[in-house]
């Protein structure tokens, strides 16, 4: 293949992602297939590496998948197509089929006219410098050639059966909202195998997302599920993002449980069977979570934001559980260590049953804090990390208590505030948390002062 140049904006930290017809085209999918197969072949020492391919339900996904497969075959890959389904089903296929690589065509939780690719090498995430290498290798045109093959394999039944190993006797009433995303391809079969009462809405996979956008971190996307829980008198409401690697949940009172609250509840149940083990959460998580894990006898570990980074840290430390504020939850105690929101939902049901009280009660047991939402504000790509470094230097000079795991997380008697550079966008991310509104106001004022001193217009709180 001749040298190929990807649009500079689509090679991200954790995936390849762009706007269909503008920055992302079928030619990109074809070039990615050829280049990715080259990388995997060289890494595995095989002329014909086995690469699993899946896709979500977006309108553009079938054509992008076809072009991707064409490119993979042209480099000699043995392609295993698993069809439409959630990204965790691809992870399951790659793990259980022991493939050399895997690619999911998915736009995740992004708008309908966006799409992209999530990748694996062996059982590990393919991210960071590896994605940048894709661009470099394609631009050099130094690519493998070969007569590959393609076959279809139906893994849905095995995937559903594996999920249902977590099914537990219960009489809970649960509402499910896949938001017309890829989870709908398997959710009906999962729910049919569960005890209790279950109500599913927006199950049909529809890449136009006609009812609401599938992103459970946005409260307005959970309103339909909240109404369902109230009308049907349900105990739990579960929502997924577009490719079902992120979970959202609400209790019977319609209250949203954020990622750190869910992780605290899941950690309590996991630590009953695995006392003293490590639980990882990203730097945006509440201090309540880290304190709760310690109270339960576990070892809390704060780590960098990013599902690929979290998975790598889990493998390094042997942690059986991890999670992010964004709703990625990773189990490695009796699962595979990747983020699977459907599996996480079943573990949440298990945790509620084992606790012997309602999800409402479990939420109410957690200490109450007040915090800002995640604040994202634009900063030039070439300046964002420099701004964080400038703030960090000023904090060090002032003798502040700072955790620099990912950006700066500043602790004080009033609580904490965070400033970090996004790995995927030209933005800074900020958050603050305190025990009451007065303390939070002090934290926000300190954050604003730090940004102003660094020459940055602060966000509107």
C-alpha positions as CSV (number, residue, x, y, z in Angstrom):
1,X,0.0,0.0,0.0
2,X,1.2,3.5,-0.8
3,X,1.9,5.9,2.1
4,X,-1.3,6.9,3.8
5,X,-1.9,10.0,6.0
6,X,-4.7,9.9,8.7
7,X,-6.3,13.2,9.7
8,X,-4.2,14.4,12.6
9,X,-7.2,14.7,14.9
10,X,-8.4,11.1,14.8
11,X,-5.4,9.3,16.4
12,X,-6.4,9.7,20.0
13,X,-4.9,8.4,23.3
14,X,-7.2,5.5,23.7
15,X,-8.8,4.9,20.3
16,X,-9.1,6.2,16.8
17,X,-12.2,8.5,16.5
18,X,-13.5,11.1,14.1
19,X,-16.5,12.6,12.2
20,X,-17.7,10.4,9.5
21,X,-17.3,12.0,6.1
22,X,-15.2,14.8,7.5
23,X,-12.2,13.5,9.4
24,X,-13.0,9.7,9.2
25,X,-13.6,7.8,5.9
26,X,-13.8,4.3,4.6
27,X,-10.2,4.8,3.3
28,X,-9.1,5.4,6.9
29,X,-10.7,2.1,8.0
30,X,-9.0,0.3,5.1
31,X,-5.6,1.8,5.9
32,X,-6.1,1.1,9.6
33,X,-6.8,-2.6,8.8
34,X,-3.7,-2.9,6.7
35,X,-1.5,-1.1,9.2
36,X,-2.9,-2.7,12.4
37,X,-2.5,-6.2,10.9
38,X,1.1,-5.4,10.0
39,X,1.8,-4.3,13.6
40,X,0.0,-7.4,15.1
41,X,1.8,-9.8,12.7
42,X,5.2,-8.4,13.6
43,X,4.4,-8.5,17.3
44,X,3.1,-12.1,17.2
45,X,5.7,-13.3,14.7
46,X,3.0,-14.6,12.4
47,X,2.3,-14.0,8.8
48,X,-1.4,-14.6,9.3
49,X,-2.4,-13.2,12.8
50,X,-5.9,-13.9,14.0
51,X,-7.8,-10.6,14.5
52,X,-11.4,-10.4,15.8
53,X,-13.7,-7.7,14.5
54,X,-17.0,-6.4,15.9
55,X,-19.1,-3.4,15.4
56,X,-21.8,-1.3,17.1
57,X,-25.1,-0.2,15.6
58,X,-24.2,3.1,14.1
59,X,-25.4,3.8,10.6
60,X,-21.8,4.1,9.4
61,X,-20.5,1.0,11.2
62,X,-21.3,-1.6,8.5
63,X,-19.4,0.2,5.7
64,X,-16.5,1.1,8.0
65,X,-16.3,-2.6,9.2
66,X,-16.3,-3.8,5.6
67,X,-13.4,-1.5,4.7
68,X,-11.5,-2.5,7.8
69,X,-11.8,-6.2,7.1
70,X,-10.6,-5.5,3.5
71,X,-7.5,-3.9,4.9
72,X,-6.9,-6.6,7.4
73,X,-7.1,-9.3,4.8
74,X,-4.8,-7.4,2.4
75,X,-2.1,-7.7,5.1
76,X,-2.6,-11.4,5.5
77,X,-4.8,-11.5,8.6
78,X,-7.2,-14.3,9.5
79,X,-10.3,-12.1,10.3
80,X,-13.0,-13.4,12.7
81,X,-16.2,-11.3,12.3
82,X,-18.5,-11.5,15.4
83,X,-21.1,-9.0,14.1
84,X,-23.0,-6.4,16.0
85,X,-22.7,-6.2,19.7
86,X,-21.3,-4.3,22.7
87,X,-17.5,-3.6,22.9
88,X,-17.2,-6.0,25.9
89,X,-18.4,-8.8,23.7
90,X,-15.4,-8.1,21.4
91,X,-13.2,-8.2,24.5
92,X,-14.8,-11.5,25.5
93,X,-14.2,-13.0,22.0
94,X,-10.6,-11.8,21.9
95,X,-9.9,-13.2,25.4
96,X,-11.6,-16.6,24.9
97,X,-10.6,-17.2,21.3
98,X,-7.0,-16.2,22.2
99,X,-6.7,-13.9,19.2
100,X,-3.6,-11.9,18.3
101,X,-5.6,-8.7,18.0
102,X,-9.1,-7.2,18.0
103,X,-10.9,-4.1,16.7
104,X,-14.4,-2.8,17.5
105,X,-15.9,-0.4,15.1
106,X,-17.7,2.0,17.5
107,X,-18.4,5.6,18.2
108,X,-19.0,4.8,21.9
109,X,-21.0,7.6,23.5
110,X,-20.2,10.2,20.8
111,X,-22.8,11.8,18.5
112,X,-24.4,9.7,15.8
113,X,-22.3,11.1,13.0
114,X,-19.1,10.2,14.8
115,X,-17.4,6.8,14.7
116,X,-14.1,5.1,15.5
117,X,-12.2,2.0,16.5
118,X,-11.1,0.5,19.8
119,X,-8.3,-2.0,19.6
120,X,-6.5,-4.8,21.5
121,X,-3.2,-6.5,21.1
122,X,-3.5,-10.0,22.6
123,X,-5.5,-9.5,25.8
124,X,-4.2,-5.9,26.3
125,X,-5.4,-2.5,25.3
126,X,-3.8,-1.0,22.3
127,X,-3.4,2.7,23.1
128,X,-1.1,5.7,23.5
129,X,2.2,5.5,21.6
130,X,0.9,2.3,19.9
131,X,-1.9,4.4,18.2
132,X,0.6,7.1,17.2
133,X,2.8,4.3,15.7
134,X,-0.2,3.4,13.4
135,X,0.0,6.9,11.9
136,X,3.7,6.7,11.5
137,X,3.8,3.3,9.9
138,X,0.9,4.1,7.5
139,X,2.7,7.3,6.5
140,X,5.9,5.3,5.8
141,X,4.0,2.7,3.7
142,X,6.0,-0.1,5.2
143,X,3.1,-2.6,5.3
144,X,2.7,-6.3,5.2
145,X,1.1,-8.0,2.2
146,X,-0.7,-11.3,2.1
147,X,-3.8,-13.2,1.2
148,X,-5.8,-13.2,4.4
149,X,-9.2,-14.8,5.1
150,X,-12.4,-14.0,6.8
151,X,-15.0,-16.1,8.7
152,X,-18.0,-15.3,10.8
153,X,-18.3,-16.6,14.3
154,X,-21.4,-16.3,16.5
155,X,-20.1,-15.6,20.1
156,X,-23.3,-14.0,21.4
157,X,-24.6,-17.2,23.0
158,X,-21.3,-17.9,24.8
159,X,-21.0,-14.3,25.9
160,X,-24.5,-14.3,27.3
161,X,-24.0,-17.6,29.0
162,X,-20.8,-16.3,30.6
163,X,-22.7,-13.2,31.9
164,X,-25.4,-15.3,33.3
165,X,-22.9,-17.2,35.5
166,X,-23.3,-14.1,37.7
167,X,-27.1,-14.4,37.9
168,X,-28.4,-14.7,41.5
169,X,-31.7,-15.6,43.0
170,X,-33.6,-12.4,43.9
171,X,-36.9,-10.7,43.7
172,X,-35.7,-7.3,42.7
173,X,-37.5,-5.2,40.0
174,X,-34.9,-3.7,37.6
175,X,-35.3,-1.3,34.7
176,X,-32.8,-1.5,31.8
177,X,-32.1,1.3,29.2
178,X,-29.5,0.5,26.6
179,X,-30.4,3.8,24.8
180,X,-30.8,2.0,21.4
181,X,-27.0,1.3,21.7
182,X,-25.1,-1.9,21.0
183,X,-26.1,-3.5,24.4
184,X,-29.5,-4.1,22.9
185,X,-28.1,-6.8,20.7
186,X,-27.6,-9.1,23.7
187,X,-29.6,-7.5,26.6
188,X,-32.9,-9.3,25.9
189,X,-31.2,-12.7,26.1
190,X,-29.4,-11.7,29.3
191,X,-32.6,-10.4,31.0
192,X,-34.5,-13.5,30.0
193,X,-32.1,-15.6,32.1
194,X,-32.4,-13.5,35.2
195,X,-34.5,-13.9,38.3
196,X,-36.8,-11.1,39.5
197,X,-38.8,-8.6,37.5
198,X,-37.3,-6.8,34.6
199,X,-38.4,-4.0,32.2
200,X,-36.4,-3.1,29.2
201,X,-36.8,0.1,27.1
202,X,-35.0,1.3,24.0
203,X,-33.8,-2.2,23.3
204,X,-33.8,-1.9,19.5
205,X,-30.3,-1.1,18.2
206,X,-30.7,2.1,16.3
207,X,-27.7,4.2,15.4
208,X,-29.7,7.4,15.1
209,X,-30.5,7.1,18.9
210,X,-34.1,8.3,18.5
211,X,-35.1,8.4,22.2
212,X,-32.0,10.0,23.9
213,X,-28.3,9.9,23.5
214,X,-26.6,6.9,25.1
215,X,-24.3,8.6,27.6
216,X,-25.2,7.8,31.3
217,X,-22.9,10.5,32.7
218,X,-25.3,13.2,31.4
219,X,-28.3,13.4,33.8
220,X,-30.8,14.4,31.1
221,X,-30.1,11.0,29.3
222,X,-31.4,9.2,32.5
223,X,-34.7,11.0,32.7
224,X,-36.6,8.4,30.7
225,X,-35.2,5.7,33.0
226,X,-36.1,7.7,36.1
227,X,-39.7,8.0,34.9
228,X,-39.8,4.2,34.2
229,X,-38.5,3.4,37.7
230,X,-41.1,5.7,39.3
231,X,-44.0,4.4,37.1
232,X,-43.2,0.7,37.5
233,X,-42.1,1.0,41.1
234,X,-38.7,-0.5,40.3
235,X,-35.8,-1.1,42.8
236,X,-32.9,-0.3,40.4
237,X,-32.5,1.4,37.0
238,X,-29.5,0.5,34.8
239,X,-28.3,2.5,31.7
240,X,-25.5,2.0,29.3
241,X,-23.5,4.1,26.9
242,X,-23.5,3.4,23.2
243,X,-21.1,0.4,23.2
244,X,-21.9,-0.8,26.8
245,X,-18.5,-0.4,28.4
246,X,-19.9,2.3,30.8
247,X,-22.7,1.9,33.3
248,X,-25.1,4.4,34.8
249,X,-27.5,3.6,37.7
250,X,-30.4,5.1,39.7
251,X,-32.1,3.9,42.8
252,X,-35.8,3.6,43.5
253,X,-36.0,7.2,44.5
254,X,-34.7,8.2,41.1
255,X,-31.3,9.4,42.4
256,X,-28.3,9.0,40.2
257,X,-25.4,6.9,41.6
258,X,-22.2,8.2,40.1
259,X,-19.3,6.1,39.2
260,X,-17.5,6.5,42.5
261,X,-20.6,5.7,44.5
262,X,-21.2,2.6,42.4
263,X,-17.6,1.5,42.9
264,X,-17.9,1.9,46.7
265,X,-21.0,-0.4,46.8
266,X,-19.3,-2.9,44.5
267,X,-16.1,-2.8,46.5
268,X,-17.9,-3.7,49.7
269,X,-19.3,-6.9,48.2
270,X,-16.0,-7.8,46.4
271,X,-14.0,-7.3,49.6
272,X,-16.2,-9.7,51.5
273,X,-14.7,-12.5,49.4
274,X,-11.3,-10.9,48.8
275,X,-10.3,-9.2,52.0
276,X,-7.4,-6.7,51.9
277,X,-7.3,-6.5,48.1
278,X,-6.6,-3.3,46.1
279,X,-9.3,-1.2,44.6
280,X,-8.3,1.3,41.9
281,X,-10.2,4.5,41.1
282,X,-9.2,7.5,38.9
283,X,-8.2,10.9,40.3
284,X,-11.6,12.4,39.7
285,X,-13.3,10.0,42.3
286,X,-14.6,11.3,45.6
287,X,-12.4,11.0,48.7
288,X,-15.4,9.1,50.2
289,X,-14.6,6.2,47.9
290,X,-11.0,5.9,48.9
291,X,-11.9,6.3,52.6
292,X,-14.7,3.7,52.3
293,X,-12.3,1.1,50.7
294,X,-9.9,1.7,53.5
295,X,-12.6,1.4,56.1
296,X,-13.7,-2.0,54.6
297,X,-10.1,-3.3,54.9
298,X,-9.2,-2.8,51.3
299,X,-6.2,-0.9,49.8
300,X,-7.4,2.2,47.9
301,X,-5.2,3.2,44.9
302,X,-5.7,6.5,43.1
303,X,-4.6,6.3,39.4
304,X,-4.7,8.1,36.1
305,X,-8.0,8.7,34.2
306,X,-8.4,6.5,31.1
307,X,-9.8,3.0,30.7
308,X,-6.7,1.7,29.0
309,X,-4.5,3.1,31.8
310,X,-6.7,1.7,34.5
311,X,-6.6,-1.8,32.9
312,X,-2.9,-1.7,32.6
313,X,-2.6,-0.7,36.3
314,X,-4.9,-3.5,37.3
315,X,-2.7,-6.0,35.5
316,X,0.4,-4.5,37.1
317,X,-0.9,-4.6,40.7
318,X,-3.2,-7.6,40.5
319,X,-6.2,-5.5,41.7
320,X,-9.5,-7.4,41.4
321,X,-11.6,-4.3,41.0
322,X,-11.3,-0.8,39.5
323,X,-13.5,2.0,38.2
324,X,-13.8,5.5,36.9
325,X,-16.1,8.4,37.4
326,X,-17.2,7.9,33.8
327,X,-18.8,4.6,34.6
328,X,-16.1,2.2,33.4
329,X,-16.0,-0.7,35.9
330,X,-13.4,-3.5,35.7
331,X,-13.7,-6.8,37.6
332,X,-10.8,-9.3,37.7
333,X,-11.8,-11.4,40.7
334,X,-14.0,-13.8,38.8
335,X,-14.1,-12.0,35.4
336,X,-11.5,-11.0,32.8
337,X,-10.4,-7.6,34.0
338,X,-11.9,-5.5,31.2
339,X,-14.8,-2.9,31.4
340,X,-18.1,-4.6,30.8
341,X,-21.1,-2.6,31.9
342,X,-23.6,-5.4,31.5
343,X,-21.5,-7.6,33.8
344,X,-21.1,-4.7,36.2
345,X,-24.9,-4.4,36.3
346,X,-25.2,-8.0,37.3
347,X,-22.6,-7.6,40.0
348,X,-24.5,-4.6,41.3
349,X,-27.6,-6.8,41.6
350,X,-25.5,-9.3,43.4
351,X,-24.1,-6.7,45.8
352,X,-27.6,-5.5,46.7
353,X,-28.8,-9.0,47.3
354,X,-25.8,-9.9,49.5
355,X,-26.2,-6.6,51.5
356,X,-29.8,-7.5,52.3
357,X,-30.9,-3.9,52.0
358,X,-32.1,-1.7,49.1
359,X,-29.8,0.2,46.8
360,X,-31.3,3.4,48.3
361,X,-30.0,2.3,51.7
362,X,-26.6,1.4,50.4
363,X,-26.4,4.9,48.8
364,X,-27.6,6.6,52.0
365,X,-24.9,4.8,54.1
366,X,-22.2,6.7,52.1
367,X,-21.0,10.0,53.7
368,X,-22.5,13.0,52.0
369,X,-20.2,15.5,50.3
370,X,-20.9,18.4,48.0
371,X,-18.9,18.7,44.8
372,X,-18.8,20.3,41.4
373,X,-19.6,18.4,38.3
374,X,-16.6,17.6,36.0
375,X,-15.7,21.0,34.5
376,X,-14.1,21.0,31.1
377,X,-12.9,24.2,29.5
378,X,-10.9,24.8,26.3
379,X,-7.1,25.4,26.3
380,X,-4.9,25.1,23.3
381,X,-3.6,21.6,22.7
382,X,0.1,22.7,22.9
383,X,-0.5,24.6,26.1
384,X,-2.7,22.4,28.3
385,X,0.1,20.3,29.9
386,X,2.2,23.4,30.4
387,X,-0.6,25.1,32.3
388,X,-0.9,22.2,34.7
389,X,2.9,22.2,35.2
390,X,2.8,25.9,36.0
391,X,0.1,25.4,38.6
392,X,2.0,22.5,40.0
393,X,5.1,24.5,40.4
394,X,3.2,27.3,42.1
395,X,1.6,24.9,44.5
396,X,5.0,23.3,45.4
397,X,6.4,26.7,46.1
398,X,3.5,27.4,48.4
399,X,3.9,24.1,50.3
400,X,0.5,22.8,49.3
401,X,-0.3,19.1,49.7
402,X,-0.5,17.8,46.2
403,X,-1.0,14.4,44.6
404,X,0.4,14.6,41.0
405,X,-0.7,11.1,39.8
406,X,-2.6,12.7,37.0
407,X,-2.4,16.5,36.9
408,X,-2.7,18.0,40.4
409,X,-5.1,17.0,43.1
410,X,-4.8,19.4,46.0
411,X,-5.9,18.4,49.5
412,X,-6.7,20.8,52.3
413,X,-8.9,20.9,55.4
414,X,-11.7,22.1,53.2
415,X,-11.6,19.1,50.9
416,X,-9.8,18.8,47.5
417,X,-9.7,20.2,44.0
418,X,-8.3,18.7,40.8
419,X,-6.8,20.1,37.6
420,X,-5.7,17.8,34.9
421,X,-5.1,18.0,31.1
422,X,-7.4,15.8,29.0
423,X,-5.6,13.1,27.1
424,X,-8.1,13.2,24.3
425,X,-9.2,16.8,23.8
426,X,-7.8,20.3,23.9
427,X,-9.3,21.0,27.3
428,X,-8.4,21.2,31.0
429,X,-10.6,19.2,33.5
430,X,-11.3,20.5,36.9
431,X,-13.4,19.2,39.9
432,X,-13.7,20.1,43.6
433,X,-15.3,18.4,46.6
434,X,-15.9,19.5,50.2
435,X,-18.1,18.6,53.2
436,X,-20.4,21.6,52.8
437,X,-21.1,24.5,50.5
438,X,-18.9,26.9,52.4
439,X,-15.9,24.6,52.1
440,X,-16.6,24.0,48.4
441,X,-16.7,27.8,47.8
442,X,-13.3,28.1,49.3
443,X,-11.9,25.3,47.2
444,X,-13.4,26.8,44.0
445,X,-11.9,30.2,44.9
446,X,-8.5,28.6,45.3
447,X,-8.8,26.8,42.0
448,X,-9.8,30.0,40.3
449,X,-6.8,31.9,41.8
450,X,-4.4,29.1,40.6
451,X,-5.8,29.3,37.1
452,X,-5.7,33.1,36.9
453,X,-2.1,33.1,38.1
454,X,-1.3,30.6,35.3
455,X,-2.8,32.9,32.8
456,X,-6.0,30.9,32.1
457,X,-9.6,32.0,32.1
458,X,-11.3,29.9,34.8
459,X,-14.4,27.9,34.1
460,X,-17.9,29.1,35.2
461,X,-18.8,27.3,38.4
